Amino acid sequence: MVGSGEADIGLISVVDGARPDPDLVLIPGGMIGCDGPTLTVRLFSRVPIDRITRVHADTDSHTSVALCDVVLRDAHGVTAEFVDYDVREQRSEDDWPEAVLMIGDKVVTGSPPAVRYPYQIDLGLAWKELTGLPFVYAAWMCRRGDMDEAKIHDAARLLERVRLRNRERLDWIVSHHAQRLGWPGDLAREYIGELLRFHVDDRAREGLDEFIRRAHGHGLVERGALEWVSLESGCVCPR
């Protein structure tokens, strides 16, 4: 919708933002990231990680699939085949693939038993161990041609105010939504209050730069860098 002009801004997977068309830039109005374990982006394997040849990859996050590919290549020397896989269509306990990447709530509410997959990787933690940096899964973006417009800058400032407000009401969010989604309350509070990161700072930008650089080097994305709108000057600041 952002690319076609139906929306001015969107929270976009960073891998999709690295496509040459549409030409998008990042807005410093918030993100979804981590600085260590993510909890909800996890690789499950029946075989030792260095023996993985194929990963059945949950299609809910393009960036998480690329992250898994980068971690396998750079941390384990593994170049695996990735195939699309809808975890929600899993039919029986005996039908799980040899290695599967699961993303989102289902890692907590519907993951397979650990005895079935003795080898597991939390990909947020794996990235931190590999690079020492945070990871960014998605960020707010707009079209490059719109970056100087007042509405983009106003939206970025509004998003930041909302982020700060929600930071102060995490207990309310957990109490109203965790049980409905099948999450234990204490785990949900830890997840959104400690594990996830929503603030765009210099370290987050550095982590994103490093991921795009590595992904581009492996041929997983077409652009070798993403750029941020500067709210102070209205210009794009290369990173």
C-alpha positions, -999 to 999 in steps of 0.1 A, spaced: 0 0 0 29 24 7 45 15 -26 13 21 -46 5 54 -28 -26 40 -9 -8 47 24 17 74 33 36 53 58 37 17 70 54 -6 95 74 -26 70 96 -57 72 132 -44 67 139 -70 40 109 -57 20 123 -22 25 155 -32 9 138 -38 -25 147 -13 -52 111 -8 -61 93 9 -44 121 32 -32 115 35 5 133 53 34 130 47 71 113 70 95 126 72 131 92 68 146 96 34 162 104 -2 152 101 -39 162 134 -53 173 154 -69 201 187 -67 218 192 -104 226 166 -131 227 134 -125 208 115 -155 221 91 -156 191 116 -161 162 130 -197 167 145 -224 146 136 -259 156 157 -289 143 158 -326 147 194 -328 136 225 -308 148 224 -273 134 255 -279 112 237 -308 95 206 -289 84 200 -289 46 165 -276 44 144 -253 65 106 -252 63 101 -215 69 70 -198 84 59 -172 59 48 -146 85 80 -126 84 103 -122 54 130 -106 75 131 -135 100 136 -159 71 166 -139 59 179 -136 95 178 -174 98 197 -178 65 223 -152 76 228 -169 110 231 -204 95 257 -192 69 278 -168 91 276 -186 125 274 -223 114 288 -225 79 255 -239 66 238 -230 33 203 -244 36 174 -245 12 144 -225 24 109 -236 15 76 -218 24 56 -236 52 23 -227 68 27 -239 104 -10 -233 110 -18 -261 86 1 -287 106 -21 -318 107 -4 -344 130 23 -347 156 42 -370 132 41 -346 103 66 -320 115 96 -314 91 132 -320 100 139 -283 106 113 -255 109 114 -218 115 85 -206 135 76 -169 140 51 -151 162 27 -160 189 26 -197 178 61 -201 191 46 -196 226 12 -211 221 17 -239 196 53 -249 194 62 -286 191 75 -305 221 112 -300 229 118 -337 227 109 -337 191 133 -309 183 164 -312 206 183 -285 187 168 -250 188 181 -214 181 165 -182 193 175 -161 163 175 -128 182 201 -142 206 220 -158 178 223 -125 161 235 -108 193 261 -135 198 273 -132 162 275 -94 160 271 -79 195 243 -57 180 206 -54 183 183 -66 155 155 -48 137 127 -68 122 104 -40 110 104 -2 110 82 26 98 89 37 62 77 61 35 83 66 -2 115 86 -9 96 111 -29 74 119 2 102 123 27 102 161 28 64 164 33 52 178 66 27 150 71 56 124 72 75 143 99 42 149 118 35 112 117 69 103 129 66 125 159 31 112 167 43 76 165 71 84 190 46 100 214 24 69 212 54 47 218 63 66 249 27 65 262 24 28 257 57 22 275 40 35 306 9 13 303 24 -22 297 6 -37 326 -27 -25 312 -19 -40 277 -9 -73 292 -40 -75 314 -63 -68 285 -48 -89 258 -25 -117 271 -51 -142 282 -72 -137 251 -41 -146 230 -32 -176 251 -1 -160 267 8 -164 304 7 -129 319 42 -129 333 57 -141 300 37 -115 280 50 -87 304 86 -99 300 81 -101 262 68 -67 254 85 -50 284 120 -65 282 127 -86 252 112 -65 224 127 -31 215 106 -3 200 129 27 201 151 36 172 186 45 186 221 45 172 227 9 181 195 -2 164 206 16 133 240 0 134 224 -34 138 201 -28 109 231 -16 87 250 -47 96 221 -71 88 214 -55 54 251 -55 46 254 -93 54 221 -101 36 232 -82 5 265 -100 6 247 -133 5 223 -122 -23 193 -121 -1 184 -85 -6 190 -62 -36 199 -30 -19 231 -28 2 219 -2 26 187 15 39 185 52 47 167 72 74 148 104 72 163 131 94 135 149 112 158 179 120 167 188 84 142 169 63 171 152 44 179 115 41 208 105 62 229 75 48 239 50 74 
